[in-house]
């Protein structure tokens, strides 16, 4: 599956377009690591790395457009773990990946004609996207509010809760309600802004929740609620 296809798959899980912005983070790190592992081998592998980069660059462009058009549709809260993950990503990009990519750009530039230098063009684009992601993360870390567990939450579904639900067909789902920055690559996390989370908020074990979906209403019952202490 291409990174672009994976991105659009994630889009389908979210109710608001603005939530797609943060999803680029983990995708970005995947692309960076793939670049590190692929570059320097045969041309076929290098071509694969460049295809990944092209897909990623297109994704980031779409993310910026989405965020600019829908700036106020998401809830700016995050778990303590999610906040720490964003800080670690920022630290990795700024202290490790950016200096490494800068060295690659400088080395590639020394080889000669930049217009026909694939190494130079590729890493120059990557450097711009690193800087874009760094700006986003710094702003995001300023905007989000960390919400930690409180004993008053016990027994009901609130932000940070792990919830197990079941429908009439006996299908069981288990997930945690988190901020949209945290859901990428996690099938067991859902955004606080998703229809499912909205339908479950403040409900207790045994309650039913009616979830609005593109295919119509779906009825779920809550089997279990717990919080990571």
trRosetta pair geometry for C-beta under 8 A, 3 or more apart (Angstrom, degrees):
i j d omega theta_ij theta_ji phi_ij phi_ji
1 5 5.0 -122 -171 85 87 124
1 6 5.4 103 133 -60 118 91
1 9 7.8 -9 -175 -15 142 143
2 5 4.6 96 56 7 83 101
2 6 6.9 -144 96 -5 44 86
2 51 7.7 -89 -131 143 112 107
2 52 7.8 -163 -154 -106 79 62
2 55 5.5 -153 169 -117 111 160
3 6 5.4 -53 -145 38 35 114
3 7 6.3 43 152 -27 65 101
3 27 5.7 114 -165 -161 111 107
3 30 6.9 169 -107 94 118 126
3 31 6.3 19 -92 -73 165 104
3 52 5.9 83 -7 -150 129 77
3 55 4.6 133 62 114 101 130
3 56 5.6 -8 107 -69 152 78
3 59 6.7 -85 129 -30 104 147
4 7 5.6 -50 -152 29 32 115
4 8 6.7 26 154 -13 64 102
4 55 4.1 -117 -36 -159 100 106
4 58 6.3 3 -102 79 120 122
4 59 6.0 -153 -106 -62 69 103
5 8 5.9 -55 -150 38 34 106
5 9 6.4 40 149 -24 65 104
6 9 5.5 -51 -151 32 33 116
6 10 6.7 36 150 -20 63 101
6 27 7.0 165 97 -109 119 111
7 10 5.7 -56 -158 33 33 111
7 11 6.7 40 145 -27 65 100
7 20 7.8 67 -179 -161 93 109
7 23 6.8 130 -139 122 78 126
7 24 7.7 23 -121 -92 118 69
7 27 6.2 29 -81 -100 97 158
7 59 4.9 -155 -87 -125 168 126
7 62 8.0 114 143 68 142 137
8 11 5.1 -40 -150 24 42 120
8 12 7.0 49 152 -25 63 96
9 12 6.0 -49 -162 23 35 114
9 13 7.6 31 145 -18 60 102
10 13 5.8 -58 -164 28 43 112
10 14 7.1 27 150 -16 70 111
10 20 7.2 124 110 -126 106 81
10 23 5.1 146 134 -156 151 151
10 183 7.8 143 -155 109 105 103
10 184 6.2 7 -131 -118 147 80
11 14 6.1 -74 -158 35 37 107
11 20 5.6 8 -104 -99 86 122
13 183 7.3 -153 114 143 134 139
13 190 7.7 -130 169 -127 110 78
13 191 7.8 129 130 0 94 108
13 194 7.3 -35 158 -111 74 130
14 17 7.7 123 111 -92 118 22
14 19 4.3 -155 -165 80 139 133
14 20 6.4 -174 59 -62 158 72
14 180 6.9 65 -126 -137 123 120
14 183 8.0 153 -80 74 101 150
14 191 6.1 48 -120 8 86 150
14 193 7.6 32 -160 88 84 107
14 194 6.7 -96 -129 -92 46 90
15 19 7.3 68 53 5 59 142
15 191 7.5 -143 17 79 92 129
15 193 5.8 -138 52 133 115 89
15 194 5.4 156 -15 -124 110 45
15 195 5.7 134 -80 -33 132 80
16 19 5.0 101 75 -13 86 103
16 70 6.6 -168 176 150 95 142
16 73 4.1 -172 -163 131 139 125
16 74 5.8 -171 89 -71 143 78
16 193 5.6 -45 10 143 121 140
17 20 6.1 -36 -175 3 53 114
17 66 4.7 -139 158 -160 104 106
17 69 7.1 -18 101 82 142 107
17 70 4.8 109 70 29 105 152
17 73 7.1 63 47 57 69 151
18 21 6.2 -19 179 -10 57 114
18 66 6.4 177 -95 144 39 94
18 67 5.8 86 -137 -114 76 57
18 70 4.2 -129 -52 108 98 102
18 71 6.5 137 -115 -112 135 15
18 72 7.6 -180 -56 33 169 18
18 73 4.5 149 16 53 129 102
18 74 4.8 -132 100 -23 117 110
19 22 7.2 -50 -174 29 53 97
19 23 7.5 60 138 -28 70 107
19 73 7.6 -87 -33 99 81 102
19 74 5.4 141 -77 -96 77 126
19 180 4.0 -113 -147 -158 101 153
19 191 5.9 2 -149 -123 148 164
19 193 6.2 -159 -72 65 134 136
20 23 5.4 -56 -162 23 50 122
20 24 7.8 60 151 -33 72 88
20 62 7.7 -54 129 122 142 98
20 63 5.8 -142 120 -116 98 79
20 66 5.2 6 57 104 122 165
20 67 7.9 -128 70 -53 83 80
21 24 6.8 -53 177 7 38 107
21 63 5.1 116 -118 -173 55 101
21 66 6.5 -155 -62 88 81 110
21 67 4.5 65 -85 -73 130 118
21 136 7.2 -159 169 -159 107 132
22 25 5.8 -17 178 -9 64 116
22 140 6.8 115 -98 -131 104 152
22 180 5.8 131 41 115 129 86
22 181 4.0 -99 179 -110 158 66
22 184 7.3 -148 117 -21 82 122
23 26 7.2 -55 -171 35 52 94
23 27 6.5 44 142 -10 75 117
23 63 7.7 -153 57 -107 85 123
23 180 7.8 -62 -49 160 85 91
23 183 7.5 -38 -95 74 94 86
23 184 4.4 144 -138 -82 73 123
24 27 5.3 -70 -149 51 42 115
24 28 5.5 53 153 -35 78 106
24 59 6.1 158 -112 130 102 111
24 60 5.8 94 -145 -95 149 73
24 63 5.1 -36 -41 -68 135 164
24 133 7.0 -137 118 -108 114 105
24 136 7.9 28 70 93 124 167
25 28 5.7 -57 -153 27 23 112
25 29 6.8 17 155 -13 61 102
25 86 7.3 -66 -135 -113 160 75
25 89 5.7 8 -170 -170 114 168
25 133 7.1 131 -107 -156 65 116
25 137 7.4 100 -107 -83 116 106
25 181 7.3 37 8 -163 146 82
25 184 6.7 160 58 40 88 152
26 29 5.6 -50 -149 35 38 110
26 30 6.4 43 150 -22 67 101
26 184 4.4 180 29 111 129 127
26 185 5.0 -106 136 -11 161 131
27 30 5.6 -54 -153 34 33 114
27 31 6.4 31 151 -18 66 105
27 56 6.5 172 142 -122 104 96
27 59 6.5 -77 127 120 152 160
27 184 7.0 -94 -29 -175 84 143
28 31 5.8 -57 -152 36 31 110
28 32 6.3 31 152 -20 66 106
28 56 6.6 115 -106 -162 58 126
28 60 7.7 67 -86 -75 108 114
28 129 7.2 -166 -135 147 113 113
28 133 5.5 111 -154 -100 170 154
29 32 5.5 -52 -146 35 33 113
29 33 6.3 29 158 -15 66 105
29 89 6.5 -97 -63 -130 127 104
29 92 7.5 39 -116 99 112 146
30 33 6.1 -60 -149 39 28 105
30 34 6.2 28 154 -20 64 109
31 34 5.6 -56 -146 37 30 113
31 35 6.3 36 153 -24 64 104
31 52 5.3 174 -132 149 87 109
31 53 6.3 122 -176 -92 120 55
31 55 8.0 -160 -103 75 126 92
31 56 4.4 20 -92 -69 164 154
32 35 5.6 -52 -153 31 31 114
32 36 6.6 31 151 -19 64 103
32 97 5.7 -22 -164 -133 144 138
32 126 7.6 123 -106 -162 80 119
32 130 8.0 84 -96 -88 127 102
33 36 5.5 -50 -150 33 36 114
33 37 6.4 25 156 -13 67 107
34 37 6.0 -61 -145 41 31 103
34 38 5.9 16 161 -12 68 118
34 49 6.1 177 133 -121 91 81
34 52 5.3 -66 102 132 144 173
35 38 6.2 -67 -137 42 23 101
35 39 5.8 19 173 -23 66 114
35 49 5.2 108 -113 -166 58 117
35 52 7.2 -146 -62 84 78 127
35 53 6.7 66 -85 -67 117 108
35 126 6.9 91 -129 -113 171 150
36 39 6.8 -50 -129 28 17 104
38 41 6.5 -93 -175 27 49 114
38 45 4.9 -162 -160 158 90 98
38 46 6.4 152 146 -94 101 40
38 48 6.1 -132 -145 80 148 100
38 49 3.7 179 91 -63 143 122
39 46 6.3 69 -116 -114 55 86
39 49 5.9 -131 -59 106 74 176
39 119 8.0 100 -156 -121 123 92
41 45 4.5 4 82 61 120 145
41 46 6.8 -173 65 -45 70 82
42 45 5.3 93 61 12 74 99
42 46 7.0 -137 104 -4 37 93
43 46 5.3 -56 -143 41 37 114
43 47 6.1 44 156 -26 69 101
44 47 5.7 -50 -150 30 29 113
44 48 6.8 32 149 -20 60 102
45 48 5.5 -50 -156 30 38 115
45 49 6.7 38 148 -19 66 101
46 49 5.6 -52 -153 34 37 112
46 50 6.5 34 151 -18 67 105
46 118 7.7 78 155 126 129 140
47 50 5.7 -56 -149 37 34 110
47 51 6.4 39 152 -23 66 102
48 51 5.7 -50 -150 31 33 113
48 52 6.7 36 150 -19 63 102
49 52 5.6 -51 -155 33 34 114
49 53 6.5 35 149 -19 65 104
49 122 7.9 55 117 -167 104 146
50 53 5.4 -50 -149 35 38 114
50 54 6.4 41 152 -22 67 101
50 118 7.4 -51 -89 -177 144 114
50 122 5.9 -87 -109 -110 95 127
51 54 5.7 -51 -149 34 33 112
51 55 6.5 33 153 -17 64 104
52 55 5.8 -57 -152 37 31 111
52 56 6.3 28 152 -19 65 109
53 56 5.6 -57 -147 38 32 112
53 57 6.2 33 156 -22 67 104
53 122 6.2 88 79 -155 172 94
53 125 6.8 101 164 97 124 126
53 126 6.4 -66 -137 -76 126 97
54 57 5.8 -51 -145 34 30 111
54 58 6.5 30 155 -17 62 105
55 58 5.9 -59 -154 37 30 111
55 59 6.4 33 149 -23 64 107
56 59 5.4 -53 -150 33 35 115
56 60 6.5 34 155 -18 67 102
56 129 7.1 73 127 -170 110 164
57 60 5.9 -52 -149 34 32 110
57 61 6.6 35 152 -20 63 104
57 125 6.2 -30 -91 168 140 123
57 129 6.3 -109 -102 -74 77 138
58 61 5.7 -53 -152 33 33 114
58 62 6.6 32 152 -16 65 105
59 62 5.8 -59 -154 37 32 109
59 63 6.3 36 150 -24 67 105
60 63 5.3 -49 -146 32 35 117
60 64 6.5 36 157 -20 65 101
60 129 5.8 -174 -14 -136 172 108
60 132 6.4 88 179 105 136 146
60 133 7.7 -81 -122 -64 129 90
61 64 6.0 -53 -153 32 30 110
61 65 6.7 29 150 -17 62 106
62 65 5.7 -56 -152 36 35 113
62 66 6.3 36 153 -21 68 106
63 66 5.7 -55 -148 35 31 112
63 67 6.3 25 158 -15 66 108
64 67 5.9 -55 -145 38 30 108
64 68 6.2 29 157 -20 64 110
64 132 7.8 -62 -71 -173 126 130
65 68 5.9 -59 -147 37 28 110
65 69 6.4 15 159 -11 64 112
66 69 6.2 -70 -151 40 26 103
66 70 6.3 -34 172 34 66 105
67 70 7.0 -86 -134 62 22 68
67 71 6.4 59 172 -96 65 68
68 71 7.0 0 -142 -60 20 98
70 73 4.9 -19 169 1 107 128
73 193 7.5 95 142 -162 79 150
74 180 5.7 -74 -150 14 130 142
74 193 5.7 -87 -132 -41 66 158
75 179 7.1 -128 92 -124 90 81
75 180 7.7 127 51 -10 75 101
75 192 5.1 -70 57 92 141 125
75 193 5.5 178 4 -61 100 101
76 143 5.2 -92 -154 145 138 94
76 144 5.0 -143 177 -108 82 54
76 145 6.1 79 117 7 87 85
76 179 7.9 30 -164 -139 24 125
77 144 6.5 128 -121 -164 15 84
77 145 5.2 -37 -108 68 71 86
77 146 7.6 121 -162 -116 70 10
77 147 4.8 19 -173 -15 120 122
77 159 6.2 -27 116 -151 142 160
77 179 5.4 -153 94 -85 57 113
77 192 6.7 11 63 17 110 164
78 82 4.3 -127 -178 92 101 124
78 83 5.0 127 110 -60 125 84
78 86 7.5 -16 -179 -8 164 134
78 144 4.5 24 -3 171 119 137
78 145 7.3 152 24 71 75 37
78 146 5.9 -45 76 -101 82 56
78 147 7.2 147 63 17 31 82
78 178 7.4 32 -145 178 54 86
78 179 3.9 -61 -98 12 62 157
78 181 5.6 -15 -108 45 121 127
78 182 6.6 141 -146 -36 89 115
79 82 4.5 95 53 7 80 104
79 83 6.9 -143 92 -6 42 86
79 146 7.3 33 168 -151 16 76
79 147 6.8 -55 -96 65 46 77
79 148 7.7 96 -153 -97 63 49
79 159 7.8 -169 -74 155 82 97
79 160 5.6 125 -101 -103 109 96
79 178 5.5 -55 -15 -135 118 99
79 179 6.6 -156 -6 5 69 99
79 182 6.4 34 26 -68 105 162
80 83 5.8 -55 -150 35 30 113
80 84 6.5 31 153 -19 64 106
80 146 5.5 65 -88 -166 62 120
80 148 5.6 39 -42 -95 117 92
81 84 5.7 -56 -151 36 32 111
81 85 6.5 35 150 -23 65 104
81 182 7.6 78 94 -128 91 132
82 85 5.5 -51 -149 31 34 114
82 86 6.7 35 153 -18 65 101
82 178 6.2 142 -51 -177 142 121
82 179 5.6 172 113 47 166 112
82 181 5.6 117 174 90 122 106
82 182 3.9 -69 -109 -80 127 119
83 86 5.9 -52 -153 33 33 110
83 87 6.6 31 150 -16 64 105
83 141 7.4 104 -154 -129 84 83
83 144 6.7 -164 -100 104 97 130
83 146 4.9 -32 -37 -93 156 109
84 87 5.6 -55 -150 37 35 112
84 88 6.3 36 152 -21 67 105
85 88 5.7 -53 -147 36 32 112
85 89 6.4 34 153 -20 64 104
85 182 7.2 110 48 -114 144 83
86 89 5.7 -52 -149 34 32 112
86 90 6.4 32 153 -18 65 105
86 137 5.9 175 -178 -150 94 99
86 140 6.5 -118 -163 104 145 122
86 141 5.8 177 123 -80 128 96
86 144 7.9 109 23 34 166 148
86 181 6.2 -14 -68 166 123 140
87 90 5.7 -54 -148 37 32 111
87 91 6.2 33 153 -20 65 107
87 141 6.7 94 -78 -114 77 138
88 91 5.6 -53 -146 37 32 113
88 92 6.3 34 154 -21 65 105
89 92 5.7 -54 -148 35 30 112
89 93 6.3 26 157 -16 65 107
89 137 6.3 -148 96 -116 106 148
90 93 6.0 -57 -146 38 29 108
90 94 6.0 12 163 -7 66 115
90 134 6.5 104 -141 -133 81 69
90 137 4.3 -174 -84 131 106 143
90 138 6.8 121 -135 -63 138 66
90 141 7.0 -38 -33 -34 156 142
91 94 6.3 -64 -138 45 24 101
91 95 5.5 -9 177 11 65 121
91 96 8.0 47 134 1 64 98
92 95 6.9 -66 -121 50 15 89
92 96 5.3 -40 -164 39 56 119
92 97 6.0 47 143 -13 76 108
93 96 7.4 -35 -73 55 6 77
93 97 4.9 -42 -131 48 45 122
93 98 5.9 60 159 -32 64 98
93 130 5.6 175 -168 -160 106 94
93 133 6.2 -133 -133 98 163 116
93 134 5.4 -159 116 -78 132 93
93 137 7.4 140 36 16 143 153
94 97 7.9 24 -7 47 18 83
94 98 5.7 -3 -133 12 30 133
94 134 5.8 106 -73 -124 94 127
95 98 7.7 68 8 37 12 99
95 99 7.2 -19 172 -1 30 119
96 99 6.7 -79 -158 40 16 101
96 100 6.3 7 161 -13 60 117
97 100 5.7 -62 -147 40 30 111
97 101 6.1 25 160 -17 68 109
97 130 6.0 -162 116 -126 113 134
98 101 5.9 -57 -142 39 29 107
98 102 6.2 34 157 -23 64 107
98 127 7.1 90 -141 -138 73 78
98 130 5.1 166 -90 143 85 143
98 131 7.5 93 -118 -67 121 69
98 134 7.3 14 -63 -54 137 143
99 102 5.5 -54 -146 34 31 116
99 103 6.6 35 155 -21 64 102
100 103 5.8 -53 -155 31 31 112
100 104 6.7 31 148 -18 63 105
101 104 5.4 -52 -151 35 38 114
101 105 6.4 42 150 -22 67 101
101 123 5.5 180 -165 -166 84 98
101 126 5.5 -134 -144 108 137 113
101 127 4.9 175 131 -82 125 84
101 130 6.2 168 37 -14 157 154
102 105 5.7 -51 -149 33 33 113
102 106 6.4 32 153 -17 65 105
102 127 6.5 98 -77 -117 62 128
103 106 5.7 -55 -148 37 32 111
103 107 6.2 32 154 -18 66 108
104 107 5.7 -54 -145 38 30 111
104 108 6.1 28 157 -18 66 108
104 119 7.0 -126 171 173 96 101
104 123 4.4 -143 110 -134 116 160
105 108 5.9 -57 -144 39 27 108
105 109 6.2 30 156 -23 63 108
105 120 6.5 82 -145 -140 62 65
105 123 4.8 -152 -72 114 75 117
105 124 5.6 105 -122 -77 115 69
105 127 5.9 -7 -50 -37 142 145
106 109 5.8 -54 -147 33 28 113
106 110 6.8 30 154 -24 60 105
107 110 5.9 -58 -158 27 31 113
107 111 7.5 40 147 -33 60 99
107 119 7.7 -64 97 140 92 136
108 111 5.8 -45 -165 10 41 118
108 114 7.9 89 130 -120 93 80
108 117 5.6 139 169 155 99 127
108 119 3.8 -157 -116 111 126 106
108 120 3.7 -177 130 -72 122 72
108 123 6.1 152 4 36 148 131
109 114 6.2 1 -124 -90 71 112
109 117 7.6 142 -95 99 36 164
109 120 5.6 108 -71 -118 59 122
111 117 5.9 137 76 -125 118 130
111 119 7.3 68 17 56 150 129
111 120 7.4 -145 42 -43 111 114
112 117 6.8 160 74 -71 71 122
113 116 5.0 19 111 36 118 98
113 117 6.2 168 94 -35 59 97
114 117 5.0 -60 -135 28 36 122
114 120 4.9 -104 -142 117 81 158
114 121 7.4 132 173 -57 77 77
117 120 3.8 42 107 16 119 117
117 121 6.4 153 88 -16 66 86
118 121 5.8 -57 -142 41 31 108
118 122 5.9 29 162 -19 67 112
119 122 6.1 -60 -144 38 23 109
119 123 6.2 5 167 -3 63 114
120 123 6.5 -68 -144 45 22 97
120 124 5.9 25 160 -24 63 114
121 124 5.9 -58 -144 35 24 113
121 125 6.6 23 158 -16 61 106
122 125 6.1 -62 -158 35 27 107
122 126 6.4 24 150 -18 64 110
123 126 5.1 -50 -142 39 39 117
123 127 6.2 48 154 -27 67 100
124 127 5.7 -49 -150 29 30 114
124 128 6.9 32 150 -18 61 101
125 128 5.8 -54 -156 32 35 111
125 129 6.6 27 151 -14 67 107
126 129 5.7 -59 -150 40 34 108
126 130 6.3 40 151 -24 67 102
127 130 5.6 -48 -148 31 33 114
127 131 6.6 32 154 -16 63 104
128 131 5.8 -57 -154 37 32 111
128 132 6.4 34 149 -22 65 105
129 132 5.3 -47 -144 34 38 115
129 133 6.3 37 156 -17 66 103
130 133 5.9 -57 -148 39 30 108
130 134 6.2 33 152 -22 65 107
131 134 5.6 -50 -144 34 32 115
131 135 6.5 35 155 -20 63 102
132 135 5.9 -54 -155 33 30 111
132 136 6.5 29 149 -18 64 106
133 136 5.5 -52 -148 36 36 113
133 137 6.2 33 156 -19 68 106
134 137 5.9 -55 -145 37 29 109
134 138 6.4 30 157 -19 64 106
135 138 6.0 -56 -148 35 28 110
135 139 6.4 22 157 -12 64 110
136 139 6.0 -65 -152 41 28 107
136 140 5.9 27 154 -22 67 112
137 140 5.5 -54 -139 38 31 113
137 141 6.1 31 161 -20 65 106
138 141 6.1 -55 -147 35 26 109
138 142 6.8 26 152 -18 59 106
139 142 5.7 -59 -157 34 33 112
139 143 6.3 22 153 -16 68 113
140 143 5.7 -64 -145 39 32 106
140 144 6.0 20 167 -17 72 110
140 181 6.9 126 176 -98 137 137
141 144 6.6 -47 -126 33 27 102
144 179 6.8 54 -145 -158 128 164
144 181 7.0 -39 -87 -10 154 147
147 159 5.2 23 105 105 149 139
147 160 6.5 -143 107 -35 103 121
148 160 7.7 73 -160 -82 22 164
149 153 6.5 -109 -157 35 68 139
149 160 5.9 -144 -80 128 75 152
149 227 5.1 129 -128 163 124 133
149 228 7.1 -145 -58 77 141 57
149 229 6.3 -128 92 -121 165 43
150 153 5.2 108 68 -15 76 100
151 154 5.9 -18 -174 -14 55 115
153 156 6.5 -119 -173 64 54 84
153 158 4.5 -106 -138 38 109 135
153 160 7.4 5 174 68 168 111
153 161 6.9 -153 163 -71 122 102
153 227 6.1 84 98 -60 125 150
154 227 7.0 -98 -90 9 66 125
155 204 5.8 -8 161 -125 81 103
155 205 7.5 -86 -157 0 63 95
155 225 6.8 89 -159 82 15 132
156 161 7.9 -105 112 -82 46 153
156 202 5.5 -8 -180 -150 126 38
156 203 6.7 147 -151 71 78 22
156 204 5.5 -50 -96 -80 69 75
156 225 6.9 -78 158 148 3 166
157 161 4.9 -143 -141 64 60 161
157 163 5.7 23 -112 -85 116 132
157 177 6.8 93 -178 -9 97 149
157 200 4.5 -67 121 145 167 96
157 201 5.6 -124 102 -115 102 27
157 202 6.4 -56 62 3 79 18
157 203 5.3 7 18 51 117 74
157 204 7.8 -149 -9 -74 80 30
157 222 7.2 -126 -44 -118 124 147
157 225 5.8 -120 -73 -121 72 131
158 161 5.7 112 52 -31 50 116
158 177 7.6 -162 118 77 27 139
158 201 6.8 65 -105 -145 45 79
158 202 7.2 57 -76 -72 76 53
159 177 5.8 -119 -129 114 40 109
159 178 7.5 91 -167 -112 80 30
159 179 7.9 35 -157 -54 117 73
159 192 5.7 -2 -109 -104 96 131
160 176 7.1 -20 -167 -176 33 103
160 177 6.6 -38 7 77 18 83
160 178 6.9 69 -93 -94 46 66
160 227 6.1 43 123 -135 102 100
160 228 7.4 -112 172 37 98 88
161 176 6.9 -178 95 -146 37 65
161 177 5.3 21 51 28 79 111
161 225 5.6 -21 -171 -160 126 94
161 226 7.3 133 -160 69 76 26
161 227 5.8 -59 -110 -82 60 81
162 174 7.0 16 179 -178 93 91
162 175 7.4 -165 -146 107 61 25
162 176 4.9 -35 -93 -91 67 83
162 224 7.8 -20 114 117 90 98
162 225 7.2 147 80 -157 59 43
162 226 5.1 -20 62 68 107 77
162 227 6.9 174 13 -89 85 29
162 228 6.9 86 -25 -34 117 85
163 174 7.1 -173 93 -144 45 54
163 175 6.3 -17 58 64 84 67
163 176 7.5 141 12 -102 74 33
163 177 6.8 42 -3 -26 119 101
163 200 6.1 33 -152 -179 171 153
163 222 6.5 -63 -163 -136 104 100
163 224 7.1 161 -155 87 40 63
163 225 5.6 -3 -106 -104 74 73
164 172 6.5 -1 -174 -171 96 101
164 173 7.2 172 -150 89 52 45
164 174 4.5 -14 -100 -99 80 91
164 222 7.4 106 79 -164 56 59
164 223 4.4 -55 103 67 103 108
164 224 4.1 29 35 44 113 100
164 225 7.9 -135 25 -60 70 41
165 172 7.2 165 85 -150 43 55
165 173 5.3 -9 59 59 90 91
165 174 7.8 171 19 -81 62 45
165 200 7.4 -101 -70 -99 136 128
165 209 7.2 -58 -130 38 138 122
165 220 4.3 22 171 171 127 124
165 221 6.5 154 -158 76 74 38
165 222 5.6 -41 -102 -101 80 50
165 223 6.4 175 -104 7 22 88
166 170 6.6 -18 -170 -147 109 32
166 171 6.8 161 -150 79 61 44
166 172 4.9 -20 -96 -97 87 74
166 173 7.8 175 -79 20 41 66
166 220 6.7 141 68 -158 26 77
166 221 5.4 -27 64 61 81 91
166 223 5.5 63 -8 -41 109 120
167 170 7.4 -51 73 14 65 17
167 171 5.0 3 38 51 105 95
167 218 6.5 -45 -117 175 135 100
167 219 6.4 119 -140 86 86 63
167 220 5.2 -53 -81 -100 77 68
167 221 7.5 154 -95 12 29 77
168 219 6.4 47 -28 77 105 109
172 223 7.3 -12 -134 3 105 150
173 220 7.8 -43 37 -137 114 138
174 188 6.6 -9 104 -141 77 102
174 224 7.9 -2 -116 64 103 114
175 187 8.0 -105 -103 136 106 52
175 188 5.0 -170 -116 -172 67 53
175 189 6.1 161 -168 -95 98 13
175 190 5.0 59 142 -10 144 101
176 188 6.4 49 7 138 87 84
176 189 5.3 -28 63 -110 90 69
176 190 7.4 172 79 25 40 69
177 190 6.1 -31 -106 71 57 89
177 192 5.6 82 173 -92 95 70
177 197 4.8 123 -129 -127 111 114
177 200 7.2 -151 -70 81 137 129
177 201 7.9 134 -149 -82 165 79
178 182 4.2 -72 137 73 135 138
178 183 6.4 166 73 -64 111 79
178 189 5.0 -29 26 -160 127 112
178 190 7.3 133 30 66 75 38
178 191 7.1 -60 77 -109 63 37
178 192 6.8 -114 98 -38 18 88
179 182 5.2 90 65 2 75 107
179 191 7.1 4 172 -138 23 73
179 192 6.2 -16 -96 1 43 115
180 183 6.1 -44 -149 8 45 114
180 191 4.3 24 -90 -124 79 121
180 192 7.3 -97 -40 31 75 79
180 193 6.2 -20 -55 25 117 116
182 186 7.0 -21 145 28 74 145
182 189 5.8 -116 119 178 95 155
183 186 5.6 -121 -160 57 43 102
183 189 4.4 -156 -116 106 69 112
183 190 6.5 47 -115 -125 130 17
183 191 5.5 -67 -31 -57 147 80
186 189 3.9 37 108 13 127 113
190 194 5.0 -83 172 33 104 150
190 196 5.6 -49 173 74 160 125
190 197 5.5 -177 115 -50 114 107
191 194 4.5 118 64 -30 86 96
191 197 6.4 -121 97 2 48 145
192 197 5.2 -143 -142 141 31 156
193 197 7.0 33 29 63 14 130
193 198 7.3 19 -162 -51 30 106
194 197 4.7 90 58 10 85 101
194 198 6.9 -153 91 -6 43 89
195 198 5.7 -59 -145 39 30 112
195 199 6.2 29 158 -20 66 109
195 211 5.4 104 133 -166 104 87
195 212 5.2 -118 -155 62 135 78
195 213 6.7 173 92 -77 156 59
196 199 5.9 -62 -152 36 27 109
196 200 6.4 14 156 -12 64 113
196 209 7.9 78 -158 127 59 138
196 211 5.3 6 -98 -126 61 136
196 220 8.0 27 -142 18 92 155
197 200 5.8 -67 -147 41 31 106
197 201 6.5 50 157 -47 67 94
198 201 6.1 -32 -148 -1 30 116
199 209 4.2 110 142 175 103 110
199 210 6.1 -140 -148 72 126 42
199 211 4.6 -115 0 -89 166 71
199 212 7.5 170 -66 5 124 71
199 220 7.7 96 116 42 133 114
200 203 5.4 -99 -166 33 52 121
200 209 5.1 -21 -83 -103 62 163
200 220 7.9 -37 -81 86 100 127
200 222 7.0 119 -140 -82 101 120
203 207 4.0 -140 -171 84 107 149
203 209 5.8 -114 -18 -71 170 107
203 222 5.8 162 122 -23 116 149
204 207 5.2 102 55 -19 61 117
204 222 6.9 175 114 79 28 145
204 225 7.2 -97 -148 6 45 146
205 222 5.3 -125 -120 114 39 104
205 223 6.8 1 -145 159 92 16
205 224 6.4 23 -110 -99 114 27
205 225 5.8 -132 -59 6 89 100
206 221 7.0 -20 -154 -172 26 102
206 222 6.5 -38 17 69 24 88
207 221 7.3 170 90 -147 34 63
207 222 5.3 18 55 21 77 120
208 219 5.9 -8 -174 -169 117 96
208 220 6.8 152 -158 81 65 40
208 221 5.2 -38 -99 -94 72 71
208 222 7.7 -153 -87 -2 25 79
209 219 7.5 152 77 -154 44 50
209 220 5.1 -21 60 66 93 93
209 221 7.7 164 15 -91 75 23
209 222 6.9 71 -13 -44 111 97
210 217 5.4 -13 -172 -165 101 116
210 218 7.4 150 -158 73 52 40
210 219 5.8 -22 -101 -98 68 69
211 217 7.0 139 71 -158 44 60
211 218 4.8 -24 62 63 99 93
211 219 7.8 -176 18 -79 78 21
211 220 6.3 29 -11 2 117 115
212 217 6.2 -34 -100 -99 53 69
213 216 6.4 -4 66 59 86 34
213 217 7.3 144 23 -106 80 18
213 218 5.6 30 -1 -8 126 113
215 218 7.9 50 78 -50 100 105
222 225 6.5 9 174 -46 125 101
